[in-house]
């Protein structure tokens, strides 16, 4: 990766020269219409890690120059977030330079902080471009990192428990500690906060949520995102357009029959708050939301992505939920990576890296995926990486 970083610095010098000449930038393409077709251990508070400073959004020119230099294969690889339980498997994927890798709890099992740092450093070294290294560290029932006692004495509390015990002040201190722990371990993205608003405590998503009240959830989301941005960890709002009372899509299809007003006056509010607070990414669920698209899971639905882009005015990275889940058929058949990309996702969460890259390459060769759309998605991903300080020199603006 070192040679690539030297090249990036040279690109920056060229970009500054172009900026002095007033080089124009083409308007970023909006989501195009598809074609036919998370004891003995030291407390993180004791870790002497200085608090990072939030990185400004970078100027576009260096990212555009990098994009122009990339091959089609490199661009297609940037669309993939490889979901991985095993560290050696992750290293194999990292050698293909994907957009990123999402590590599950198994990857941290039995490892202390030094071992995790060595693992994440090895992943970055194996890739020719810096990786988004993501985890689901929501707190409560979903703690991929803090569930390992060698990394934290106890798992981080759930959003609901934090609010009950100390309100938003405790939420913010928790988000700060969590972000600093992840960064110290070499992890730069947290697939959180959960922005869903359950209907009642019987719902599948209830235990992972802050509240059944949209306004209270919006305050929670805004607080968490603000802290994550300040600390320099990528925030991902999930699961758009909102789970509500839907069933678990890990297990099978889920239909949401609520009318549109339930979203515009309720479920959308935490997502709007998170976007306004500066969240760089939104994860789309596999629920079939009938009032938006009665035929397709949200992750595979162009109308759902259009609402996120045009109605919620979101210009950052959209990523799919894990395409290996049963609700989209990925558990028993090929992961629908091409369909997910054409629906409007930029980053595709998948488990079978080689099959996914092959499918994307074939779709590009068959002109199902056009170069302008590919470039638009890769640019969004690169700009997110740059805002996290992963691309050398890109933070100047």
C-alpha positions as YAML, in Angstrom:
chain: A
units: angstrom
residues:
- id: 1
  name: UNK
  ca: [0.00, 0.00, 0.00]
- id: 2
  name: UNK
  ca: [3.02, 2.31, 0.60]
- id: 3
  name: UNK
  ca: [3.74, 2.80, -3.10]
- id: 4
  name: UNK
  ca: [0.13, 3.67, -3.68]
- id: 5
  name: UNK
  ca: [0.29, 6.31, -0.90]
- id: 6
  name: UNK
  ca: [3.32, 7.95, -2.53]
- id: 7
  name: UNK
  ca: [1.34, 8.12, -5.73]
- id: 8
  name: UNK
  ca: [-1.55, 9.73, -3.91]
- id: 9
  name: UNK
  ca: [0.73, 12.49, -2.56]
- id: 10
  name: UNK
  ca: [1.89, 13.19, -6.14]
- id: 11
  name: UNK
  ca: [-1.74, 13.36, -7.20]
- id: 12
  name: UNK
  ca: [-2.38, 15.95, -4.49]
- id: 13
  name: UNK
  ca: [0.43, 18.15, -5.77]
- id: 14
  name: UNK
  ca: [-1.06, 17.98, -9.25]
- id: 15
  name: UNK
  ca: [-4.51, 18.73, -7.85]
- id: 16
  name: UNK
  ca: [-3.27, 21.90, -6.13]
- id: 17
  name: UNK
  ca: [-1.78, 23.06, -9.42]
- id: 18
  name: UNK
  ca: [-5.07, 22.47, -11.20]
- id: 19
  name: UNK
  ca: [-6.98, 24.23, -8.43]
- id: 20
  name: UNK
  ca: [-4.86, 27.33, -9.00]
- id: 21
  name: UNK
  ca: [-5.97, 27.30, -12.63]
- id: 22
  name: UNK
  ca: [-9.62, 27.18, -11.64]
- id: 23
  name: UNK
  ca: [-10.26, 23.78, -13.18]
- id: 24
  name: UNK
  ca: [-14.04, 23.21, -13.30]
- id: 25
  name: UNK
  ca: [-15.70, 20.15, -11.74]
- id: 26
  name: UNK
  ca: [-18.58, 18.33, -13.29]
- id: 27
  name: UNK
  ca: [-21.70, 18.19, -11.14]
- id: 28
  name: UNK
  ca: [-21.89, 14.90, -9.20]
- id: 29
  name: UNK
  ca: [-24.37, 12.54, -10.73]
- id: 30
  name: UNK
  ca: [-27.51, 11.88, -8.68]
- id: 31
  name: UNK
  ca: [-28.68, 8.28, -8.38]
- id: 32
  name: UNK
  ca: [-29.23, 7.30, -12.02]
- id: 33
  name: UNK
  ca: [-32.23, 5.37, -13.30]
- id: 34
  name: UNK
  ca: [-31.20, 1.70, -13.47]
- id: 35
  name: UNK
  ca: [-31.00, 0.00, -16.80]
- id: 36
  name: UNK
  ca: [-33.65, -2.47, -17.95]
- id: 37
  name: UNK
  ca: [-32.90, -5.07, -16.74]
- id: 38
  name: UNK
  ca: [-20.55, -4.52, 15.48]
- id: 39
  name: UNK
  ca: [-11.82, -9.15, 34.49]
- id: 40
  name: UNK
  ca: [-8.39, -8.83, 33.17]
- id: 41
  name: UNK
  ca: [-8.82, -6.39, 30.46]
- id: 42
  name: UNK
  ca: [-7.80, -2.76, 30.87]
- id: 43
  name: UNK
  ca: [-10.58, -0.24, 30.53]
- id: 44
  name: UNK
  ca: [-10.50, 1.75, 27.27]
- id: 45
  name: UNK
  ca: [-10.59, 4.87, 29.46]
- id: 46
  name: UNK
  ca: [-7.04, 3.93, 30.52]
- id: 47
  name: UNK
  ca: [-5.77, 3.81, 26.94]
- id: 48
  name: UNK
  ca: [-3.60, 6.84, 26.35]
- id: 49
  name: UNK
  ca: [-4.91, 7.70, 22.92]
- id: 50
  name: UNK
  ca: [-5.33, 11.39, 22.08]
- id: 51
  name: UNK
  ca: [-8.79, 12.34, 20.87]
- id: 52
  name: UNK
  ca: [-8.70, 12.71, 17.08]
- id: 53
  name: UNK
  ca: [-10.04, 15.79, 15.38]
- id: 54
  name: UNK
  ca: [-12.89, 15.54, 12.93]
- id: 55
  name: UNK
  ca: [-11.58, 15.77, 9.36]
- id: 56
  name: UNK
  ca: [-13.11, 18.35, 7.03]
- id: 57
  name: UNK
  ca: [-14.82, 17.11, 3.88]
- id: 58
  name: UNK
  ca: [-12.04, 17.08, 1.26]
- id: 59
  name: UNK
  ca: [-11.83, 19.08, -1.91]
- id: 60
  name: UNK
  ca: [-12.98, 17.06, -4.87]
- id: 61
  name: UNK
  ca: [-10.00, 17.40, -7.19]
- id: 62
  name: UNK
  ca: [-7.61, 14.85, -5.61]
- id: 63
  name: UNK
  ca: [-10.41, 12.26, -5.39]
- id: 64
  name: UNK
  ca: [-11.31, 12.83, -9.01]
- id: 65
  name: UNK
  ca: [-7.69, 12.43, -10.07]
- id: 66
  name: UNK
  ca: [-7.46, 9.16, -8.18]
- id: 67
  name: UNK
  ca: [-10.71, 8.01, -9.77]
- id: 68
  name: UNK
  ca: [-9.35, 8.77, -13.25]
- id: 69
  name: UNK
  ca: [-6.27, 6.67, -12.55]
- id: 70
  name: UNK
  ca: [-8.18, 3.57, -11.38]
- id: 71
  name: UNK
  ca: [-8.93, 0.63, -13.62]
- id: 72
  name: UNK
  ca: [-12.46, -0.69, -14.04]
- id: 73
  name: UNK
  ca: [-11.60, -3.74, -11.91]
- id: 74
  name: UNK
  ca: [-10.30, -1.51, -9.12]
- id: 75
  name: UNK
  ca: [-13.47, 0.57, -9.26]
- id: 76
  name: UNK
  ca: [-15.73, -2.48, -9.11]
- id: 77
  name: UNK
  ca: [-13.79, -3.79, -6.10]
- id: 78
  name: UNK
  ca: [-14.44, -0.51, -4.28]
- id: 79
  name: UNK
  ca: [-18.17, -1.29, -4.39]
- id: 80
  name: UNK
  ca: [-17.75, -4.28, -2.04]
- id: 81
  name: UNK
  ca: [-17.81, -4.43, 1.76]
- id: 82
  name: UNK
  ca: [-16.74, -7.98, 2.50]
- id: 83
  name: UNK
  ca: [-18.50, -9.45, 5.58]
- id: 84
  name: UNK
  ca: [-16.06, -11.71, 7.40]
- id: 85
  name: UNK
  ca: [-15.96, -13.97, 10.47]
- id: 86
  name: UNK
  ca: [-12.38, -15.15, 9.95]
- id: 87
  name: UNK
  ca: [-9.21, -13.04, 9.95]
- id: 88
  name: UNK
  ca: [-7.36, -15.14, 7.36]
- id: 89
  name: UNK
  ca: [-10.35, -14.98, 5.03]
- id: 90
  name: UNK
  ca: [-10.38, -11.21, 5.47]
- id: 91
  name: UNK
  ca: [-6.71, -10.99, 4.49]
- id: 92
  name: UNK
  ca: [-7.43, -12.91, 1.31]
- id: 93
  name: UNK
  ca: [-10.20, -10.45, 0.44]
- id: 94
  name: UNK
  ca: [-8.03, -7.46, 1.38]
- id: 95
  name: UNK
  ca: [-5.51, -8.51, -1.24]
- id: 96
  name: UNK
  ca: [-8.19, -7.71, -3.85]
- id: 97
  name: UNK
  ca: [-8.45, -4.14, -2.49]
- id: 98
  name: UNK
  ca: [-12.21, -3.99, -1.83]
- id: 99
  name: UNK
  ca: [-13.96, -0.88, -0.58]
- id: 100
  name: UNK
  ca: [-13.85, -2.34, 2.90]
- id: 101
  name: UNK
  ca: [-14.20, -5.28, 5.25]
- id: 102
  name: UNK
  ca: [-16.82, -5.77, 7.96]
- id: 103
  name: UNK
  ca: [-15.54, -7.92, 10.82]
- id: 104
  name: UNK
  ca: [-17.89, -10.01, 12.95]
- id: 105
  name: UNK
  ca: [-17.37, -11.12, 16.58]
- id: 106
  name: UNK
  ca: [-15.53, -14.33, 15.61]
- id: 107
  name: UNK
  ca: [-12.68, -12.24, 14.21]
- id: 108
  name: UNK
  ca: [-12.07, -10.74, 17.68]
- id: 109
  name: UNK
  ca: [-12.61, -13.86, 19.79]
- id: 110
  name: UNK
  ca: [-9.67, -14.54, 22.14]
- id: 111
  name: UNK
  ca: [-7.72, -11.52, 20.90]
- id: 112
  name: UNK
  ca: [-6.29, -8.73, 23.03]
- id: 113
  name: UNK
  ca: [-5.85, -5.17, 21.82]
- id: 114
  name: UNK
  ca: [-2.35, -5.72, 20.41]
- id: 115
  name: UNK
  ca: [-3.52, -8.72, 18.41]
- id: 116
  name: UNK
  ca: [-6.47, -6.81, 16.98]
- id: 117
  name: UNK
  ca: [-4.22, -3.91, 16.02]
- id: 118
  name: UNK
  ca: [-1.89, -6.33, 14.27]
- id: 119
  name: UNK
  ca: [-4.86, -7.86, 12.43]
- id: 120
  name: UNK
  ca: [-6.25, -4.55, 11.19]
- id: 121
  name: UNK
  ca: [-2.78, -3.31, 10.23]
- id: 122
  name: UNK
  ca: [-2.21, -6.49, 8.20]
- id: 123
  name: UNK
  ca: [-5.51, -5.96, 6.39]
- id: 124
  name: UNK
  ca: [-4.58, -2.40, 5.48]
- id: 125
  name: UNK
  ca: [-1.12, -3.49, 4.35]
- id: 126
  name: UNK
  ca: [-2.58, -6.17, 2.09]
- id: 127
  name: UNK
  ca: [-4.74, -3.68, 0.19]
- id: 128
  name: UNK
  ca: [-3.47, -1.24, -2.42]
- id: 129
  name: UNK
  ca: [-6.05, 1.31, -1.28]
- id: 130
  name: UNK
  ca: [-6.92, 2.08, 2.36]
- id: 131
  name: UNK
  ca: [-9.87, 0.02, 3.59]
- id: 132
  name: UNK
  ca: [-13.03, 0.92, 5.40]
- id: 133
  name: UNK
  ca: [-12.74, -1.44, 8.40]
- id: 134
  name: UNK
  ca: [-16.22, -1.76, 9.87]
- id: 135
  name: UNK
  ca: [-17.94, -3.45, 12.81]
- id: 136
  name: UNK
  ca: [-21.44, -3.55, 14.27]
- id: 137
  name: UNK
  ca: [-20.85, -2.06, 17.74]
- id: 138
  name: UNK
  ca: [-24.36, -0.85, 18.54]
- id: 139
  name: UNK
  ca: [-24.32, -1.69, 22.25]
- id: 140
  name: UNK
  ca: [-26.61, -4.14, 23.99]
- id: 141
  name: UNK
  ca: [-27.27, -7.31, 22.03]
- id: 142
  name: UNK
  ca: [-24.99, -6.34, 19.13]
- id: 143
  name: UNK
  ca: [-21.40, -5.84, 20.30]
- id: 144
  name: UNK
  ca: [-18.86, -7.41, 17.97]
- id: 145
  name: UNK
  ca: [-15.83, -5.92, 19.77]
- id: 146
  name: UNK
  ca: [-16.78, -5.29, 23.42]
- id: 147
  name: UNK
  ca: [-18.27, -8.76, 23.76]
- id: 148
  name: UNK
  ca: [-14.63, -9.92, 23.96]
- id: 149
  name: UNK
  ca: [-13.50, -9.43, 27.60]
- id: 150
  name: UNK
  ca: [-9.89, -8.97, 26.55]
- id: 151
  name: UNK
  ca: [-10.98, -5.78, 24.77]
- id: 152
  name: UNK
  ca: [-13.46, -4.38, 27.30]
- id: 153
  name: UNK
  ca: [-14.51, -5.63, 30.73]
- id: 154
  name: UNK
  ca: [-18.20, -5.54, 29.79]
- id: 155
  name: UNK
  ca: [-20.12, -5.04, 26.54]
- id: 156
  name: UNK
  ca: [-21.33, -1.54, 25.80]
- id: 157
  name: UNK
  ca: [-24.91, -0.94, 27.08]
- id: 158
  name: UNK
  ca: [-27.90, -0.75, 24.75]
- id: 159
  name: UNK
  ca: [-29.21, 2.61, 23.56]
- id: 160
  name: UNK
  ca: [-32.35, 2.21, 25.66]
- id: 161
  name: UNK
  ca: [-30.33, 1.43, 28.82]
- id: 162
  name: UNK
  ca: [-28.09, 4.46, 28.28]
- id: 163
  name: UNK
  ca: [-31.05, 6.82, 27.93]
- id: 164
  name: UNK
  ca: [-32.74, 5.34, 31.00]
- id: 165
  name: UNK
  ca: [-29.60, 5.60, 33.13]
- id: 166
  name: UNK
  ca: [-28.24, 9.00, 32.12]
- id: 167
  name: UNK
  ca: [-30.07, 10.56, 29.19]
- id: 168
  name: UNK
  ca: [-28.24, 12.04, 26.23]
- id: 169
  name: UNK
  ca: [-25.21, 12.98, 28.36]
- id: 170
  name: UNK
  ca: [-24.51, 9.30, 28.97]
- id: 171
  name: UNK
  ca: [-25.28, 8.50, 25.33]
- id: 172
  name: UNK
  ca: [-22.60, 10.97, 24.26]
- id: 173
  name: UNK
  ca: [-19.94, 9.75, 26.71]
- id: 174
  name: UNK
  ca: [-20.66, 6.18, 25.62]
- id: 175
  name: UNK
  ca: [-20.31, 7.11, 21.94]
- id: 176
  name: UNK
  ca: [-17.02, 8.86, 22.72]
- id: 177
  name: UNK
  ca: [-15.55, 5.86, 24.55]
- id: 178
  name: UNK
  ca: [-16.79, 3.49, 21.88]
- id: 179
  name: UNK
  ca: [-15.33, 5.57, 19.05]
- id: 180
  name: UNK
  ca: [-11.95, 5.90, 20.73]
- id: 181
  name: UNK
  ca: [-11.77, 2.17, 21.40]
- id: 182
  name: UNK
  ca: [-12.54, 1.33, 17.78]
- id: 183
  name: UNK
  ca: [-9.99, 3.80, 16.43]
- id: 184
  name: UNK
  ca: [-7.35, 2.51, 18.86]
- id: 185
  name: UNK
  ca: [-7.93, -0.97, 17.41]
- id: 186
  name: UNK
  ca: [-7.63, 0.22, 13.81]
- id: 187
  name: UNK
  ca: [-11.37, 0.21, 13.05]
- id: 188
  name: UNK
  ca: [-12.67, 3.30, 11.27]
- id: 189
  name: UNK
  ca: [-16.40, 2.65, 10.67]
- id: 190
  name: UNK
  ca: [-19.15, 1.67, 13.10]
- id: 191
  name: UNK
  ca: [-22.33, 0.34, 11.49]
- id: 192
  name: UNK
  ca: [-24.35, 2.43, 13.94]
- id: 193
  name: UNK
  ca: [-26.42, 4.14, 15.24]
- id: 194
  name: UNK
  ca: [-29.65, 2.19, 14.87]
- id: 195
  name: UNK
  ca: [-32.23, 4.72, 13.67]
- id: 196
  name: UNK
  ca: [-35.21, 2.34, 13.63]
- id: 197
  name: UNK
  ca: [-38.35, 3.14, 15.62]
- id: 198
  name: UNK
  ca: [-40.14, -0.05, 16.75]
- id: 199
  name: UNK
  ca: [-43.89, -0.02, 17.24]
- id: 200
  name: UNK
  ca: [-43.81, -1.93, 20.54]
- id: 201
  name: UNK
  ca: [-41.63, -4.25, 22.62]
- id: 202
  name: UNK
  ca: [-42.82, -7.34, 20.77]
- id: 203
  name: UNK
  ca: [-41.02, -6.24, 17.59]
- id: 204
  name: UNK
  ca: [-37.82, -7.97, 16.42]
- id: 205
  name: UNK
  ca: [-35.78, -4.74, 16.36]
- id: 206
  name: UNK
  ca: [-37.02, -3.43, 19.77]
- id: 207
  name: UNK
  ca: [-34.01, -4.40, 21.93]
- id: 208
  name: UNK
  ca: [-31.60, -2.66, 19.55]
- id: 209
  name: UNK
  ca: [-33.46, 0.68, 19.47]
- id: 210
  name: UNK
  ca: [-33.38, 3.83, 21.57]
- id: 211
  name: UNK
  ca: [-37.14, 4.37, 21.87]
- id: 212
  name: UNK
  ca: [-40.56, 3.80, 20.38]
- id: 213
  name: UNK
  ca: [-40.84, 7.59, 20.05]
- id: 214
  name: UNK
  ca: [-39.50, 9.01, 16.76]
- id: 215
  name: UNK
  ca: [-38.49, 12.36, 18.28]
- id: 216
  name: UNK
  ca: [-36.58, 10.74, 21.14]
- id: 217
  name: UNK
  ca: [-34.89, 8.39, 18.69]
- id: 218
  name: UNK
  ca: [-33.98, 11.35, 16.49]
- id: 219
  name: UNK
  ca: [-32.31, 13.10, 19.44]
- id: 220
  name: UNK
  ca: [-30.38, 9.92, 20.24]
- id: 221
  name: UNK
  ca: [-29.22, 9.47, 16.64]
- id: 222
  name: UNK
  ca: [-28.18, 13.11, 16.28]
- id: 223
  name: UNK
  ca: [-26.15, 12.95, 19.51]
- id: 224
  name: UNK
  ca: [-24.33, 9.75, 18.52]
- id: 225
  name: UNK
  ca: [-23.52, 10.91, 14.99]
- id: 226
  name: UNK
  ca: [-22.20, 14.26, 16.23]
- id: 227
  name: UNK
  ca: [-19.79, 12.52, 18.62]
- id: 228
  name: UNK
  ca: [-18.69, 9.99, 16.00]
- id: 229
  name: UNK
  ca: [-17.92, 12.75, 13.51]
- id: 230
  name: UNK
  ca: [-15.95, 14.67, 16.14]
- id: 231
  name: UNK
  ca: [-13.94, 11.56, 16.99]
- id: 232
  name: UNK
  ca: [-13.32, 10.61, 13.35]
- id: 233
  name: UNK
  ca: [-15.29, 7.36, 13.10]
- id: 234
  name: UNK
  ca: [-17.60, 6.76, 10.14]
- id: 235
  name: UNK
  ca: [-21.29, 6.68, 11.12]
- id: 236
  name: UNK
  ca: [-23.85, 4.51, 9.34]
- id: 237
  name: UNK
  ca: [-27.58, 5.08, 9.91]
- id: 238
  name: UNK
  ca: [-29.62, 1.88, 9.78]
- id: 239
  name: UNK
  ca: [-31.94, 0.30, 8.68]
- id: 240
  name: UNK
  ca: [-33.61, 2.66, 6.16]
- id: 241
  name: UNK
  ca: [-36.51, 3.20, 5.66]
- id: 242
  name: UNK
  ca: [-37.05, 1.87, 9.19]
- id: 243
  name: UNK
  ca: [-37.85, -1.58, 10.57]
- id: 244
  name: UNK
  ca: [-40.92, -0.65, 12.58]
- id: 245
  name: UNK
  ca: [-42.70, -3.90, 13.38]
- id: 246
  name: UNK
  ca: [-41.18, -5.96, 10.59]
- id: 247
  name: UNK
  ca: [-39.89, -9.49, 11.09]
- id: 248
  name: UNK
  ca: [-36.21, -10.48, 11.14]
- id: 249
  name: UNK
  ca: [-34.90, -10.41, 7.56]
- id: 250
  name: UNK
  ca: [-32.04, -12.72, 8.51]
- id: 251
  name: UNK
  ca: [-34.67, -15.45, 8.61]
- id: 252
  name: UNK
  ca: [-36.84, -14.63, 5.61]
- id: 253
  name: UNK
  ca: [-38.98, -12.07, 3.82]
- id: 254
  name: UNK
  ca: [-40.62, -9.27, 5.79]
- id: 255
  name: UNK
  ca: [-43.44, -7.00, 4.61]
- id: 256
  name: UNK
  ca: [-44.23, -3.59, 6.07]
- id: 257
  name: UNK
  ca: [-47.81, -2.54, 5.36]
- id: 258
  name: UNK
  ca: [-47.68, 0.90, 7.00]
- id: 259
  name: UNK
  ca: [-48.90, 3.92, 4.98]
- id: 260
  name: UNK
  ca: [-46.46, 6.55, 3.77]
- id: 261
  name: UNK
  ca: [-47.51, 9.01, 6.48]
- id: 262
  name: UNK
  ca: [-46.11, 6.61, 9.11]
- id: 263
  name: UNK
  ca: [-42.71, 7.17, 7.53]
- id: 264
  name: UNK
  ca: [-42.85, 10.88, 6.70]
- id: 265
  name: UNK
  ca: [-44.19, 11.78, 10.16]
- id: 266
  name: UNK
  ca: [-42.39, 9.07, 12.14]
- id: 267
  name: UNK
  ca: [-39.85, 6.55, 10.85]
- id: 268
  name: UNK
  ca: [-37.92, 9.04, 8.68]
- id: 269
  name: UNK
  ca: [-37.31, 11.53, 11.52]
- id: 270
  name: UNK
  ca: [-34.26, 9.80, 13.06]
- id: 271
  name: UNK
  ca: [-32.71, 9.37, 9.61]
- id: 272
  name: UNK
  ca: [-33.26, 13.05, 8.82]
- id: 273
  name: UNK
  ca: [-31.69, 13.99, 12.17]
- id: 274
  name: UNK
  ca: [-28.68, 11.75, 11.50]
- id: 275
  name: UNK
  ca: [-28.18, 13.16, 8.01]
- id: 276
  name: UNK
  ca: [-28.37, 16.70, 9.34]
- id: 277
  name: UNK
  ca: [-25.80, 15.78, 12.02]
- id: 278
  name: UNK
  ca: [-23.44, 14.69, 9.25]
- id: 279
  name: UNK
  ca: [-23.78, 10.92, 8.90]
- id: 280
  name: UNK
  ca: [-21.74, 9.85, 5.89]
- id: 281
  name: UNK
  ca: [-23.61, 6.64, 5.13]
- id: 282
  name: UNK
  ca: [-27.04, 5.02, 5.31]
- id: 283
  name: UNK
  ca: [-27.68, 1.27, 5.30]
- id: 284
  name: UNK
  ca: [-30.84, 0.07, 3.57]
- id: 285
  name: UNK
  ca: [-32.82, -2.89, 4.95]
- id: 286
  name: UNK
  ca: [-34.29, -5.91, 3.17]
- id: 287
  name: UNK
  ca: [-37.88, -5.16, 4.26]
- id: 288
  name: UNK
  ca: [-40.54, -4.94, 1.56]
- id: 289
  name: UNK
  ca: [-42.16, -1.57, 2.24]
- id: 290
  name: UNK
  ca: [-45.45, -1.78, 0.39]
- id: 291
  name: UNK
  ca: [-46.22, 1.95, 0.18]
- id: 292
  name: UNK
  ca: [-42.88, 2.52, -1.60]
- id: 293
  name: UNK
  ca: [-42.40, -0.69, -3.60]
- id: 294
  name: UNK
  ca: [-44.71, -3.65, -3.09]
- id: 295
  name: UNK
  ca: [-42.55, -6.02, -5.14]
- id: 296
  name: UNK
  ca: [-38.95, -5.62, -4.00]
- id: 297
  name: UNK
  ca: [-37.00, -5.58, -0.72]
- id: 298
  name: UNK
  ca: [-35.91, -2.02, 0.06]
- id: 299
  name: UNK
  ca: [-32.27, -2.92, -0.59]
- id: 300
  name: UNK
  ca: [-33.19, -3.94, -4.15]
- id: 301
  name: UNK
  ca: [-35.73, -1.16, -4.76]
- id: 302
  name: UNK
  ca: [-35.02, 1.85, -6.96]
- id: 303
  name: UNK
  ca: [-38.04, 3.81, -5.58]
- id: 304
  name: UNK
  ca: [-36.78, 3.41, -1.98]
- id: 305
  name: UNK
  ca: [-33.31, 4.69, -2.92]
- id: 306
  name: UNK
  ca: [-34.84, 7.56, -4.86]
- id: 307
  name: UNK
  ca: [-36.76, 8.62, -1.73]
- id: 308
  name: UNK
  ca: [-33.54, 8.58, 0.29]
- id: 309
  name: UNK
  ca: [-31.70, 10.66, -2.30]
- id: 310
  name: UNK
  ca: [-34.44, 13.08, -3.34]
- id: 311
  name: UNK
  ca: [-36.83, 13.36, -0.42]
- id: 312
  name: UNK
  ca: [-34.30, 13.10, 2.42]
- id: 313
  name: UNK
  ca: [-31.65, 14.90, 0.33]
- id: 314
  name: UNK
  ca: [-28.92, 12.39, 1.17]
- id: 315
  name: UNK
  ca: [-25.77, 12.68, -0.93]
- id: 316
  name: UNK
  ca: [-23.45, 10.29, 0.91]
- id: 317
  name: UNK
  ca: [-22.79, 6.56, 0.60]
- id: 318
  name: UNK
  ca: [-25.73, 4.17, 0.52]
- id: 319
  name: UNK
  ca: [-24.94, 0.60, 1.46]
- id: 320
  name: UNK
  ca: [-27.03, -2.51, 1.40]
- id: 321
  name: UNK
  ca: [-27.69, -4.74, 4.37]
- id: 322
  name: UNK
  ca: [-25.87, -8.07, 4.14]
- id: 323
  name: UNK
  ca: [-26.81, -9.58, 0.80]
- id: 324
  name: UNK
  ca: [-26.27, -13.06, 2.20]
- id: 325
  name: UNK
  ca: [-29.44, -12.80, 4.29]
- id: 326
  name: UNK
  ca: [-32.48, -14.96, 3.64]
- id: 327
  name: UNK
  ca: [-34.82, -12.08, 2.79]
- id: 328
  name: UNK
  ca: [-32.99, -11.48, -0.50]
- id: 329
  name: UNK
  ca: [-32.22, -15.10, -1.28]
- id: 330
  name: UNK
  ca: [-28.51, -14.80, -0.56]
- id: 331
  name: UNK
  ca: [-28.62, -17.61, 1.98]
- id: 332
  name: UNK
  ca: [-29.50, -20.27, -0.59]
- id: 333
  name: UNK
  ca: [-28.45, -18.71, -3.90]
- id: 334
  name: UNK
  ca: [-26.10, -16.12, -5.39]
- id: 335
  name: UNK
  ca: [-25.97, -12.82, -3.54]
- id: 336
  name: UNK
  ca: [-27.89, -10.23, -5.63]
- id: 337
  name: UNK
  ca: [-25.03, -7.75, -5.90]
- id: 338
  name: UNK
  ca: [-25.87, -6.49, -9.39]
- id: 339
  name: UNK
  ca: [-29.54, -5.96, -8.54]
- id: 340
  name: UNK
  ca: [-28.54, -4.11, -5.36]
- id: 341
  name: UNK
  ca: [-26.16, -1.84, -7.26]
- id: 342
  name: UNK
  ca: [-28.68, -1.05, -9.97]
- id: 343
  name: UNK
  ca: [-31.25, -0.21, -7.27]
- id: 344
  name: UNK
  ca: [-29.00, 2.60, -6.05]
- id: 345
  name: UNK
  ca: [-26.60, 1.18, -3.45]
- id: 346
  name: UNK
  ca: [-23.00, 2.37, -3.65]
- id: 347
  name: UNK
  ca: [-21.46, -0.16, -1.26]
- id: 348
  name: UNK
  ca: [-22.58, -3.79, -1.27]
- id: 349
  name: UNK
  ca: [-22.31, -5.92, 1.88]
- id: 350
  name: UNK
  ca: [-21.51, -9.44, 0.75]
- id: 351
  name: UNK
  ca: [-19.87, -12.67, 1.91]
- id: 352
  name: UNK
  ca: [-18.75, -14.30, -1.34]
- id: 353
  name: UNK
  ca: [-16.20, -11.80, -2.56]
- id: 354
  name: UNK
  ca: [-15.02, -13.58, -5.70]
- id: 355
  name: UNK
  ca: [-18.54, -14.36, -6.92]
- id: 356
  name: UNK
  ca: [-19.63, -10.77, -6.26]
- id: 357
  name: UNK
  ca: [-16.73, -9.26, -8.17]
- id: 358
  name: UNK
  ca: [-17.28, -11.66, -11.05]
- id: 359
  name: UNK
  ca: [-20.98, -10.78, -11.25]
- id: 360
  name: UNK
  ca: [-20.24, -7.05, -11.25]
- id: 361
  name: UNK
  ca: [-17.58, -7.42, -13.95]
- id: 362
  name: UNK
  ca: [-19.96, -9.39, -16.16]
- id: 363
  name: UNK
  ca: [-22.70, -6.78, -15.67]
- id: 364
  name: UNK
  ca: [-20.25, -4.03, -16.62]
- id: 365
  name: UNK
  ca: [-19.08, -5.92, -19.68]
- id: 366
  name: UNK
  ca: [-22.73, -6.43, -20.70]
- id: 367
  name: UNK
  ca: [-23.34, -2.68, -20.23]
- id: 368
  name: UNK
  ca: [-25.89, -3.24, -17.46]
- id: 369
  name: UNK
  ca: [-23.61, -1.10, -15.32]
- id: 370
  name: UNK
  ca: [-22.55, 2.10, -17.05]
- id: 371
  name: UNK
  ca: [-19.28, 3.92, -16.41]
- id: 372
  name: UNK
  ca: [-20.91, 7.21, -15.25]
- id: 373
  name: UNK
  ca: [-22.92, 5.39, -12.57]
- id: 374
  name: UNK
  ca: [-19.88, 3.33, -11.50]
- id: 375
  name: UNK
  ca: [-17.75, 6.47, -11.23]
- id: 376
  name: UNK
  ca: [-20.42, 8.28, -9.19]
- id: 377
  name: UNK
  ca: [-20.58, 5.50, -6.60]
- id: 378
  name: UNK
  ca: [-16.82, 5.04, -6.37]
- id: 379
  name: UNK
  ca: [-16.35, 8.78, -5.98]
- id: 380
  name: UNK
  ca: [-18.76, 8.82, -3.04]
- id: 381
  name: UNK
  ca: [-16.87, 5.94, -1.41]
- id: 382
  name: UNK
  ca: [-13.48, 7.61, -1.95]
- id: 383
  name: UNK
  ca: [-14.75, 10.91, -0.59]
- id: 384
  name: UNK
  ca: [-15.99, 9.08, 2.53]
- id: 385
  name: UNK
  ca: [-12.56, 7.49, 2.95]
- id: 386
  name: UNK
  ca: [-10.93, 10.88, 2.48]
- id: 387
  name: UNK
  ca: [-13.16, 12.50, 5.11]
- id: 388
  name: UNK
  ca: [-12.02, 9.79, 7.55]
- id: 389
  name: UNK
  ca: [-8.40, 10.66, 6.83]
- id: 390
  name: UNK
  ca: [-7.71, 7.40, 5.02]
- id: 391
  name: UNK
  ca: [-6.38, 9.00, 1.82]
- id: 392
  name: UNK
  ca: [-3.18, 11.00, 2.48]
- id: 393
  name: UNK
  ca: [-3.46, 14.71, 1.83]
- id: 394
  name: UNK
  ca: [-7.15, 14.52, 0.91]
- id: 395
  name: UNK
  ca: [-8.32, 16.41, 4.00]
- id: 396
  name: UNK
  ca: [-7.09, 19.78, 2.75]
- id: 397
  name: UNK
  ca: [-9.95, 22.07, 1.79]
...
